[in-house]
Amino acid sequence: MIDYISGNVAELTPTNAVIDCGGVGYDINITLIDYPNIPAAGKAKLYVHESIREDAHILFGFLSKRSRELFQLLIGVSGVGPNTARLILSSMTVEQLESAIASGQDSALKAVKGIGGKTAQRIIVDLKDKIKASETTLLTSTPAGESYDDSVAALVMLGFTAQQSQKVLKKIFASEPSITTEKAIKQALKML
């Protein structure tokens, strides 16, 4: 099994990187979040997951081992394939994903294109015990409490993205942790 591939970047697009390693060009699928951090010219090191099927050997690459670990956990969930897992990791940072799973926030997962309610719930149920979100991640990523979760869900139903909603609500709950759901939504609507 390949652990990582390190070499010169021969080609780079938002979804793929070709790494020249010892005269062999490896075509590696990457996430949109990793794309800006891979140098268009120069050396890169990507931690690799090999997906071997009857008709193809596909490589998925990540800048961090933790991203690869999350990818591997996601594809272990029934109904989540490699492309869906890559889409999730293209839409959310590692910290956001860990926080959403650890806090049971299915609205953040449902905001990802192609992820429905059942799949979001399955990801949370299957991975909640496997995700070790640190206390600092939880404190900085999502305020604790049902009021916060309900507020995010309400704003998403009103048409705002989960990311927009979370950003605004984090500020509101940081300044007033015991605010009610209704007041938080009203304040957020003024800020969005």
N, CA, C and O of each residue as an XYZ file, in Angstrom:
768
protein
N       0.845     -1.191      0.000
C       0.000      0.000      0.000
C       0.888      1.252      0.000
O       1.937      1.282      0.643
N       0.459      2.255     -0.713
C       1.199      3.520     -0.785
C       0.771      4.390      0.392
O      -0.423      4.588      0.617
N       1.750      4.914      1.151
C       1.434      5.807      2.272
C       1.371      7.255      1.781
O       0.421      7.977      2.084
N       2.372      7.669      1.036
C       2.366      9.021      0.477
C       3.164      9.036     -0.818
O       3.954      8.135     -1.099
N       2.935     10.087     -1.597
C       3.701     10.316     -2.824
C       4.277     11.716     -2.719
O       3.556     12.680     -2.461
N       5.576     11.816     -2.919
C       6.267     13.097     -2.836
C       7.041     13.310     -4.131
O       7.730     12.409     -4.608
N       6.923     14.489     -4.688
C       7.636     14.791     -5.919
C       7.247     16.149     -6.453
O       6.581     16.931     -5.775
N       7.670     16.424     -7.681
C       7.348     17.703     -8.316
C       5.935     17.678     -8.874
O       5.490     16.667     -9.417
N       5.237     18.788     -8.739
C       3.887     18.914     -9.290
C       4.020     19.183    -10.784
O       4.534     20.223    -11.195
N       3.549     18.230    -11.596
C       3.625     18.370    -13.045
C       2.397     19.096    -13.592
O       2.501     19.908    -14.511
N       1.224     18.790    -13.009
C      -0.035     19.434    -13.410
C      -0.887     19.614    -12.167
O      -0.813     18.823    -11.227
N      -1.700     20.670    -12.174
C      -2.568     20.917    -11.031
C      -3.871     21.554    -11.493
O      -3.873     22.579    -12.174
N      -4.984     20.924    -11.109
C      -6.318     21.482    -11.330
C      -7.021     21.457     -9.975
O      -6.504     20.851     -9.036
N      -8.178     22.093     -9.847
C      -8.868     22.074     -8.545
C      -9.232     20.672     -8.045
O      -9.452     20.484     -6.848
N      -9.298     19.690     -8.946
C      -9.698     18.349     -8.526
C      -8.603     17.294     -8.645
O      -8.740     16.206     -8.087
N      -7.523     17.592     -9.359
C      -6.463     16.607     -9.579
C      -5.080     17.244     -9.532
O      -4.893     18.405     -9.896
N      -4.114     16.444     -9.069
C      -2.712     16.839     -9.121
C      -1.939     15.684     -9.739
O      -2.160     14.527     -9.383
N      -1.039     15.989    -10.659
C      -0.147     14.977    -11.202
C       1.211     15.225    -10.568
O       1.828     16.272    -10.764
N       1.665     14.227     -9.794
C       2.939     14.325     -9.089
C       3.960     13.454     -9.821
O       3.760     12.252     -9.998
N       5.060     14.086    -10.242
C       6.149     13.371    -10.907
C       7.074     12.826     -9.828
O       7.760     13.580     -9.137
N       7.081     11.509     -9.697
C       7.892     10.858     -8.667
C       8.774      9.810     -9.341
O       8.294      8.752     -9.748
N      10.065     10.114     -9.454
C      10.994      9.175    -10.076
C      10.700      8.924    -11.546
O      10.910      7.817    -12.042
N      10.212      9.946    -12.249
C       9.932      9.801    -13.674
C       8.568      9.207    -13.988
O       8.240      8.998    -15.156
N       7.762      8.929    -12.955
C       6.403      8.407    -13.152
C       5.425      9.477    -12.670
O       5.573     10.007    -11.569
N       4.433      9.790    -13.489
C       3.431     10.791    -13.121
C       2.216     10.123    -12.505
O       1.521      9.358    -13.172
N       1.954     10.408    -11.231
C       0.795      9.848    -10.538
C      -0.346     10.855    -10.566
O      -0.207     11.978    -10.080
N      -1.485     10.444    -11.143
C      -2.675     11.290    -11.188
C      -3.451     11.054     -9.890
O      -3.946      9.955     -9.641
N      -3.547     12.089     -9.079
C      -4.131     11.957     -7.749
C      -5.327     12.892     -7.611
O      -5.219     14.087     -7.888
N      -6.465     12.353     -7.184
C      -7.651     13.162     -6.906
C      -7.431     13.908     -5.599
O      -7.013     13.316     -4.604
N      -7.714     15.214     -5.599
C      -7.521     16.038     -4.408
C      -8.830     16.741     -4.032
O      -9.789     16.734     -4.803
N      -8.860     17.344     -2.849
C     -10.044     18.094     -2.420
C      -9.879     19.570     -2.784
O      -8.764     20.057     -2.972
N     -10.987     20.255     -2.877
C     -10.955     21.689     -3.183
C     -10.299     22.491     -2.064
O      -9.739     23.560     -2.311
N     -10.365     21.981     -0.833
C      -9.760     22.686      0.291
C      -8.241     22.570      0.241
O      -7.537     23.510      0.609
N      -7.723     21.411     -0.215
C      -6.268     21.236     -0.326
C      -5.691     21.962     -1.545
O      -4.530     22.371     -1.518
N      -6.469     22.127     -2.598
C      -5.989     22.687     -3.862
C      -5.182     23.980     -3.723
O      -4.088     24.058     -4.281
N      -5.674     25.005     -3.001
C      -4.897     26.254     -2.926
C      -3.566     26.109     -2.179
O      -2.682     26.954     -2.315
N      -3.428     25.047     -1.400
C      -2.217     24.860     -0.597
C      -1.174     23.969     -1.268
O      -0.113     23.712     -0.699
N      -1.474     23.500     -2.472
C      -0.515     22.698     -3.236
C       0.177     23.627     -4.222
O      -0.495     24.296     -5.007
N       1.501     23.685     -4.200
C       2.191     24.602     -5.119
C       2.023     24.155     -6.573
O       2.189     22.977     -6.888
N       1.695     25.100     -7.452
C       1.503     24.768     -8.873
C       2.806     24.314     -9.513
O       2.792     23.527    -10.460
N       3.913     24.796     -9.012
C       5.227     24.360     -9.482
C       6.091     24.176     -8.248
O       6.163     25.056     -7.390
N       6.729     23.053     -8.167
C       7.549     22.775     -6.987
C       7.198     21.417     -6.416
O       6.482     20.634     -7.041
N       7.705     21.143     -5.225
C       7.489     19.846     -4.601
C       6.215     19.833     -3.768
O       5.804     20.838     -3.188
N       5.606     18.646     -3.734
C       4.427     18.440     -2.889
C       4.469     17.023     -2.336
O       5.036     16.112     -2.940
N       3.857     16.866     -1.175
C       3.757     15.550     -0.547
C       2.292     15.320     -0.211
O       1.694     16.075      0.555
N       1.723     14.274     -0.791
C       0.321     13.958     -0.555
C       0.201     12.577      0.081
O       0.784     11.606     -0.401
N      -0.565     12.504      1.171
C      -0.865     11.219      1.801
C      -1.974     10.573      0.976
O      -2.992     11.199      0.679
N      -1.759      9.313      0.614
C      -2.583      8.685     -0.420
C      -3.482      7.576      0.127
O      -3.104      6.812      1.016
N      -4.681      7.523     -0.438
C      -5.580      6.367     -0.260
C      -5.782      5.764     -1.647
O      -6.136      6.466     -2.593
N      -5.554      4.464     -1.758
C      -5.756      3.772     -3.029
C      -7.141      3.152     -3.048
O      -7.512      2.423     -2.128
N      -7.900      3.437     -4.081
C      -9.198      2.802     -4.284
C      -9.038      1.847     -5.464
O      -8.893      2.275     -6.609
N      -9.066      0.558     -5.170
C      -8.835     -0.435     -6.219
C     -10.158     -1.110     -6.559
O     -10.792     -1.750     -5.719
N     -10.553     -0.944     -7.823
C     -11.771     -1.573     -8.327
C     -11.383     -2.489     -9.477
O     -10.229     -2.517     -9.906
N     -12.358     -3.232     -9.967
C     -12.098     -4.131    -11.101
C     -11.586     -3.376    -12.319
O     -10.682     -3.829    -13.020
N     -12.189     -2.204    -12.554
C     -11.881     -1.471    -13.784
C     -10.902     -0.313    -13.609
O     -10.533      0.330    -14.592
N     -10.470     -0.032    -12.364
C      -9.582      1.120    -12.180
C      -8.870      1.084    -10.833
O      -9.370      0.525     -9.856
N      -7.690      1.695    -10.810
C      -6.954      1.969     -9.577
C      -6.931      3.490     -9.454
O      -6.316      4.172    -10.274
N      -7.598      4.021     -8.434
C      -7.732      5.469     -8.299
C      -7.030      5.910     -7.023
O      -7.179      5.285     -5.973
N      -6.261      6.997     -7.123
C      -5.552      7.543     -5.974
C      -6.240      8.817     -5.488
O      -6.594      9.688     -6.282
N      -6.421      8.908     -4.175
C      -6.955     10.111     -3.544
C      -5.858     10.638     -2.626
O      -5.323      9.890     -1.807
N      -5.521     11.917     -2.754
C      -4.417     12.483     -1.988
C      -4.850     13.616     -1.073
O      -5.777     14.367     -1.377
N      -4.151     13.721      0.064
C      -4.485     14.715      1.077
C      -3.203     15.314      1.644
O      -2.186     14.627      1.742
N      -3.249     16.576      2.013
C      -2.072     17.239      2.560
C      -1.773     16.810      3.999
O      -0.637     16.930      4.457
N      -2.775     16.317      4.703
C      -2.554     15.884      6.089
C      -3.032     14.450      6.292
O      -3.942     13.974      5.613
N      -2.393     13.782      7.241
C      -2.803     12.413      7.570
C      -4.213     12.405      8.145
O      -4.979     11.471      7.907
N      -4.558     13.448      8.903
C      -5.894     13.502      9.512
C      -6.976     13.575      8.442
O      -8.024     12.947      8.593
N      -6.752     14.325      7.366
C      -7.722     14.381      6.269
C      -7.908     13.000      5.668
O      -9.031     12.579      5.387
N      -6.791     12.293      5.471
C      -6.883     10.941      4.899
C      -7.633     10.005      5.841
O      -8.443      9.191      5.397
N      -7.365     10.119      7.140
C      -8.061      9.276      8.115
C      -9.565      9.519      8.077
O     -10.354      8.574      8.110
N      -9.963     10.799      8.006
C     -11.394     11.123      7.923
C     -12.006     10.579      6.637
O     -13.122     10.060      6.644
N     -11.273     10.700      5.537
C     -11.726     10.158      4.256
C     -11.972      8.655      4.399
O     -13.004      8.152      3.953
N     -11.044      7.945      5.012
C     -11.171      6.503      5.168
C     -12.316      6.128      6.105
O     -12.986      5.116      5.899
N     -12.536      6.944      7.133
C     -13.688      6.712      8.005
C     -14.996      6.923      7.246
O     -15.942      6.147      7.382
N     -15.031      7.990      6.442
C     -16.253      8.294      5.674
C     -16.602      7.194      4.691
O     -17.769      6.818      4.579
N     -15.605      6.663      3.966
C     -15.925      5.622      2.977
C     -16.288      4.298      3.642
O     -16.790      3.387      2.983
N     -16.037      4.190      4.946
C     -16.457      3.014      5.700
C     -17.932      3.055      6.070
O     -18.491      2.052      6.513
N     -18.562      4.207      5.891
C     -19.988      4.360      6.190
C     -20.796      3.863      4.993
O     -20.509      4.221      3.850
N     -21.795      3.047      5.259
C     -22.639      2.506      4.191
C     -23.296      3.638      3.396
O     -23.917      4.529      3.975
N     -23.159      3.599      2.085
C     -23.760      4.615      1.220
C     -22.852      5.787      0.908
O     -23.237      6.687      0.161
N     -21.637      5.789      1.475
C     -20.689      6.873      1.196
C     -19.500      6.294      0.438
O     -18.708      5.529      0.989
N     -19.390      6.666     -0.824
C     -18.280      6.204     -1.651
C     -17.140      7.207     -1.644
O     -17.248      8.268     -1.029
N     -16.046      6.878     -2.326
C     -14.890      7.772     -2.353
C     -15.194      9.168     -2.899
O     -14.693     10.160     -2.370
N     -16.006      9.250     -3.946
C     -16.301     10.580     -4.517
C     -17.160     11.421     -3.577
O     -16.979     12.635     -3.492
N     -18.096     10.782     -2.870
C     -18.921     11.502     -1.902
C     -18.068     11.973     -0.732
O     -18.219     13.100     -0.259
N     -17.164     11.102     -0.265
C     -16.270     11.475      0.837
C     -15.381     12.649      0.435
O     -15.144     13.558      1.229
N     -14.891     12.622     -0.809
C     -14.050     13.728     -1.288
C     -14.873     15.016     -1.368
O     -14.360     16.092     -1.060
N     -16.134     14.920     -1.774
C     -17.010     16.090     -1.844
C     -17.232     16.681     -0.454
O     -17.236     17.901     -0.289
N     -17.417     15.818      0.545
C     -17.595     16.300      1.923
C     -16.341     17.041      2.373
O     -16.429     18.129      2.943
N     -15.165     16.448      2.114
C     -13.909     17.070      2.531
C     -13.526     18.271      1.658
O     -12.603     19.013      1.994
N     -14.228     18.460      0.546
C     -14.045     19.661     -0.273
C     -14.939     20.791      0.215
O     -14.681     21.964     -0.057
N     -15.996     20.425      0.942
C     -16.973     21.411      1.406
C     -16.734     21.873      2.834
O     -17.160     22.963      3.218
N     -16.049     21.044      3.626
C     -15.836     21.346      5.041
C     -14.379     21.087      5.406
O     -13.763     20.154      4.891
N     -13.837     21.901      6.283
C     -12.489     21.635      6.779
C     -12.558     20.432      7.717
O     -13.640     20.022      8.139
N     -11.404     19.878      8.034
C     -11.337     18.746      8.959
C     -11.988     19.124     10.289
O     -12.753     18.345     10.857
N     -11.680     20.321     10.779
C     -12.219     20.772     12.063
C     -13.738     20.908     12.015
O     -14.426     20.509     12.954
N     -14.262     21.468     10.929
C     -15.713     21.617     10.792
C     -16.402     20.260     10.745
O     -17.443     20.067     11.372
N     -15.823     19.321     10.003
C     -16.418     17.992      9.881
C     -16.383     17.261     11.217
O     -17.381     16.670     11.629
N     -15.239     17.298     11.894
C     -15.138     16.633     13.199
C     -16.142     17.226     14.182
O     -16.804     16.501     14.925
N     -16.244     18.534     14.176
C     -17.163     19.222     15.076
C     -18.617     18.856     14.768
O     -19.398     18.595     15.683
N     -18.979     18.837     13.478
C     -20.353     18.496     13.082
C     -20.702     17.079     13.517
O     -21.807     16.832     14.000
N     -19.772     16.150     13.351
C     -20.025     14.754     13.733
C     -20.083     14.627     15.253
O     -20.994     13.997     15.790
N     -19.118     15.218     15.943
C     -19.053     15.103     17.405
C     -20.275     15.720     18.091
O     -20.738     15.216     19.114
N     -20.794     16.817     17.519
C     -21.954     17.479     18.125
C     -23.280     16.997     17.539
O     -24.341     17.476     17.940
N     -23.232     16.051     16.591
C     -24.454     15.503     16.011
C     -25.202     16.488     15.138
O     -26.427     16.425     15.034
N     -24.475     17.396     14.512
C     -25.082     18.473     13.724
C     -25.294     18.022     12.272
O     -24.464     18.295     11.405
N     -26.406     17.334     12.021
C     -26.635     16.817     10.669
C     -26.915     17.917      9.657
O     -26.753     17.698      8.456
N     -27.330     19.096     10.110
C     -27.627     20.195      9.177
C     -26.370     20.619      8.416
O     -26.450     20.980      7.241
N     -25.211     20.576      9.079
C     -23.957     20.940      8.410
C     -23.617     19.930      7.323
O     -23.127     20.306      6.258
N     -23.871     18.658      7.581
C     -23.600     17.622      6.574
C     -24.608     17.686      5.429
O     -24.253     17.482      4.269
N     -25.877     17.973      5.765
C     -26.911     18.052      4.724
C     -26.688     19.238      3.790
O     -27.214     19.263      2.677
N     -25.908     20.220      4.244
C     -25.607     21.379      3.398
C     -24.661     21.009      2.255
O     -24.535     21.760      1.288
N     -23.996     19.857      2.361
C     -23.110     19.382      1.301
C     -23.964     18.787      0.181
O     -24.850     17.969      0.429
N     -23.686     19.206     -1.044
C     -24.466     18.743     -2.199
C     -24.431     17.208     -2.278
O     -23.364     16.597     -2.227
N     -25.611     16.606     -2.402
C     -25.700     15.160     -2.561
C     -25.843     14.385     -1.262
O     -26.002     13.164     -1.289
N     -25.789     15.075     -0.115
C     -25.933     14.396      1.178
C     -27.339     14.658      1.703
O     -27.710     15.795      1.996
N     -28.108     13.589      1.815
C     -29.463     13.706      2.330
C     -29.508     13.473      3.829
O     -28.483     13.221      4.463
N     -30.697     13.561      4.383
C     -30.878     13.409      5.818
C     -30.450     12.052      6.347
O     -29.795     11.968      7.385
N     -30.817     10.987      5.640
C     -30.477      9.638      6.105
C     -28.962      9.415      6.093
O     -28.404      8.854      7.036
N     -28.309      9.855      5.026
C     -26.854      9.686      4.930
C     -26.158     10.506      6.011
O     -25.214     10.026      6.638
N     -26.610     11.728      6.235
C     -26.018     12.579      7.266
C     -26.143     11.920      8.638
O     -25.188     11.896      9.413
N     -27.320     11.391      8.927
C     -27.532     10.713     10.216
C     -26.657      9.467     10.331
O     -26.099      9.196     11.394
N     -26.537      8.710      9.243
C     -25.720      7.490      9.253
C     -24.255      7.840      9.525
O     -23.578      7.148     10.286
N     -23.768      8.919      8.896
C     -22.379      9.352      9.121
C     -22.177      9.687     10.594
O     -21.189      9.272     11.199
N     -23.110     10.436     11.169
C     -22.994     10.832     12.574
C     -23.034      9.620     13.495
O     -22.198      9.495     14.391
N     -23.996      8.729     13.283
C     -24.131      7.546     14.142
C     -22.900      6.648     14.039
O     -22.378      6.183     15.052
N     -22.441      6.408     12.813
C     -21.304      5.501     12.609
C     -19.979      6.078     13.095
O     -19.115      5.330     13.553
N     -19.804      7.405     13.003
C     -18.491      7.989     13.273
C     -18.376      8.763     14.581
O     -17.276      9.157     14.969
N     -19.486      8.985     15.260
C     -19.444      9.829     16.461
C     -18.432      9.309     17.479
O     -17.689     10.101     18.059
N     -18.386      8.007     17.706
C     -17.453      7.440     18.687
C     -16.024      7.387     18.170
O     -15.086      7.272     18.959
N     -15.845      7.468     16.854
C     -14.512      7.369     16.263
C     -13.834      8.727     16.120
O     -12.616      8.807     15.961
N     -14.624      9.786     16.176
C     -14.078     11.139     16.032
C     -13.634     11.630     17.395
O     -14.398     11.620     18.361
N     -12.405     12.053     17.453
C     -11.849     12.563     18.705
C     -11.676     14.071     18.571
O     -10.554     14.573     18.488
N     -12.782     14.779     18.552
C     -12.697     16.236     18.436
C     -12.210     16.789     19.765
O     -12.808     16.535     20.811
N     -11.147     17.528     19.719
C     -10.584     18.072     20.951
C     -11.507     19.133     21.528
O     -12.345     19.698     20.825
N     -11.339     19.394     22.818
C     -12.180     20.410     23.459
C     -11.994     21.766     22.803
O     -12.952     22.528     22.674
N     -10.759     22.080     22.382
C     -10.531     23.382     21.760
C     -11.246     23.464     20.425
O     -11.779     24.515     20.070
N     -11.264     22.356     19.674
C     -11.984     22.350     18.396
C     -13.460     22.600     18.636
O     -14.090     23.393     17.938
N     -14.011     21.906     19.646
C     -15.429     22.086     19.919
C     -15.731     23.504     20.378
O     -16.751     24.077     19.994
N     -14.843     24.079     21.204
C     -15.090     25.421     21.704
C     -14.988     26.462     20.598
O     -15.764     27.418     20.566
N     -14.026     26.277     19.688
C     -13.862     27.293     18.659
C     -14.758     27.046     17.451
O     -15.067     27.980     16.711
N     -15.177     25.806     17.245
C     -15.941     25.499     16.043
C     -17.437     25.688     16.237
O     -18.104     26.310     15.411
N     -17.960     25.149     17.332
C     -19.398     25.265     17.541
C     -19.719     25.470     19.003
O     -19.237     24.726     19.857
N     -20.530     26.472     19.299
C     -20.964     26.639     20.673
C     -21.840     25.451     21.064
O     -22.626     24.953     20.258
N     -21.695     25.007     22.306
C     -22.496     23.872     22.758
C     -23.931     24.320     22.976
O     -24.190     25.487     23.270
N     -24.845     23.402     22.834
C     -26.224     23.699     23.186
C     -27.220     23.473     22.069
O     -26.930     23.633     20.884
N     -28.418     23.090     22.511
C     -29.496     22.795     21.583
C     -29.967     24.068     20.876
O     -30.369     24.024     19.713
N     -29.916     25.197     21.579
C     -30.360     26.467     21.013
C     -29.537     26.830     19.769
O     -30.077     27.297     18.766
N     -28.230     26.608     19.857
C     -27.343     26.881     18.714
C     -27.704     25.983     17.535
O     -27.862     26.461     16.412
N     -27.833     24.676     17.791
C     -28.165     23.711     16.729
C     -29.497     24.048     16.065
O     -29.626     23.991     14.842
N     -30.487     24.399     16.888
C     -31.803     24.753     16.347
C     -31.725     26.022     15.499
O     -32.395     26.135     14.472
N     -30.906     26.969     15.938
C     -30.752     28.225     15.203
C     -30.112     27.981     13.835
O     -30.556     28.530     12.827
N     -29.067     27.153     13.812
C     -28.409     26.816     12.535
C     -29.408     26.143     11.603
O     -29.516     26.504     10.431
N     -30.136     25.164     12.129
C     -31.111     24.426     11.317
C     -32.169     25.362     10.734
O     -32.548     25.234      9.570
N     -32.640     26.305     11.554
C     -33.664     27.245     11.094
C     -33.134     28.138      9.974
O     -33.827     28.359      8.980
N     -31.915     28.652     10.124
C     -31.338     29.530      9.099
C     -31.080     28.773      7.786
O     -31.256     29.320      6.698
N     -30.665     27.520      7.909
C     -30.445     26.708      6.700
C     -31.773     26.484      5.980
O     -31.838     26.521      4.751
N     -32.844     26.248      6.767
C     -34.167     26.063      6.155
C     -34.645     27.347      5.482
O     -35.431     27.299      4.536
N     -34.174     28.489      5.966
C     -34.542     29.768      5.355
C     -33.726     30.066      4.092
O     -33.971     31.060      3.408
N     -32.748     29.190      3.788
C     -32.005     29.359      2.543
C     -30.566     29.807      2.680
O     -29.862     29.918      1.675
N     -30.106     30.069      3.898
C     -28.703     30.436      4.107
C     -27.862     29.166      4.166
O     -28.358     28.106      4.546
N     -26.594     29.275      3.791
C     -25.729     28.099      3.861
C     -25.377     27.825      5.323
O     -25.423     28.720      6.167
N     -25.029     26.580      5.601
C     -24.660     26.199      6.963
C     -23.431     26.981      7.417
O     -23.339     27.393      8.574
N     -22.489     27.181      6.496
C     -21.254     27.881      6.848
C     -21.532     29.337      7.232
O     -21.007     29.830      8.230
N     -22.361     30.022      6.434
C     -22.737     31.408      6.745
C     -23.417     31.478      8.112
O     -23.085     32.307      8.959
N     -24.379     30.577      8.289
C     -25.171     30.569      9.517
C     -24.298     30.330     10.737
O     -24.427     31.025     11.745
N     -23.401     29.339     10.647
C     -22.538     29.010     11.776
C     -21.626     30.175     12.132
O     -21.423     30.473     13.309
N     -21.078     30.834     11.116
C     -20.158     31.949     11.348
C     -20.837     33.065     12.144
O     -20.282     33.571     13.119
N     -22.029     33.435     11.722
C     -22.764     34.514     12.382
C     -23.205     34.077     13.779
O     -23.077     34.834     14.742
N     -23.724     32.854     13.885
C     -24.234     32.384     15.171
C     -23.123     32.187     16.205
O     -23.356     32.358     17.402
N     -21.928     31.832     15.755
C     -20.801     31.694     16.694
C     -20.536     33.029     17.387
O     -20.292     33.077     18.592
N     -20.589     34.112     16.607
C     -20.372     35.449     17.179
C     -21.469     35.782     18.195
O     -21.197     36.298     19.279
N     -22.704     35.476     17.819
C     -23.838     35.788     18.697
C     -23.742     34.999     20.003
O     -23.882     35.565     21.087
N     -23.503     33.683     19.893
C     -23.448     32.837     21.091
C     -22.196     33.099     21.929
O     -22.203     32.864     23.137
N     -21.122     33.583     21.300
C     -19.909     33.920     22.061
C     -20.158     35.112     22.974
O     -19.677     35.155     24.106
N     -20.919     36.083     22.463
C     -21.195     37.268     23.271
C     -22.353     37.060     24.250
O     -22.431     37.736     25.276
N     -23.256     36.119     23.928
C     -24.419     35.864     24.798
C     -24.747     34.367     24.783
O     -25.660     33.951     24.069
N     -24.013     33.543     25.563
C     -24.158     32.083     25.523
C     -25.549     31.543     25.862
O     -25.916     30.466     25.392
N     -26.324     32.264     26.665
C     -27.628     31.741     27.079
C     -28.794     32.322     26.269
O     -29.946     32.250     26.699
N     -28.500     32.886     25.121
C     -29.543     33.496     24.273
C     -30.531     32.423     23.800
O     -30.152     31.273     23.577
N     -31.792     32.812     23.650
C     -32.805     31.863     23.181
C     -32.679     31.689     21.661
O     -32.086     32.518     20.970
N     -33.241     30.612     21.174
C     -33.196     30.317     19.746
C     -33.821     31.458     18.936
O     -33.257     31.907     17.938
N     -34.993     31.917     19.382
C     -35.704     32.969     18.653
C     -34.887     34.252     18.553
O     -34.794     34.853     17.483
N     -34.293     34.671     19.675
C     -33.492     35.892     19.679
C     -32.245     35.739     18.812
O     -31.846     36.668     18.110
N     -31.633     34.551     18.870
C     -30.426     34.294     18.069
C     -30.747     34.377     16.585
O     -29.974     34.943     15.813
N     -31.883     33.815     16.180
C     -32.282     33.839     14.758
C     -32.552     35.273     14.315
O     -32.128     35.682     13.234
N     -33.261     36.039     15.152
C     -33.538     37.431     14.796
C     -32.258     38.236     14.625
O     -32.129     39.009     13.676
N     -31.303     38.055     15.553
C     -30.033     38.775     15.439
C     -29.259     38.333     14.189
O     -28.672     39.150     13.480
N     -29.276     37.041     13.946
C     -28.544     36.509     12.793
C     -29.113     37.048     11.478
O     -28.364     37.363     10.554
N     -30.429     37.149     11.402
C     -31.064     37.666     10.178
C     -30.650     39.113      9.905
O     -30.538     39.523      8.750
N     -30.425     39.877     10.963
C     -29.966     41.258     10.787
C     -28.525     41.293     10.286
O     -28.136     42.218      9.573
N     -27.729     40.284     10.660
C     -26.307     40.259     10.306
C     -26.040     39.608      8.947
O     -24.999     39.851      8.338
N     -26.962     38.794      8.477
C     -26.746     38.076      7.199
C     -27.137     38.917      6.000
O     -27.017     38.462      4.862
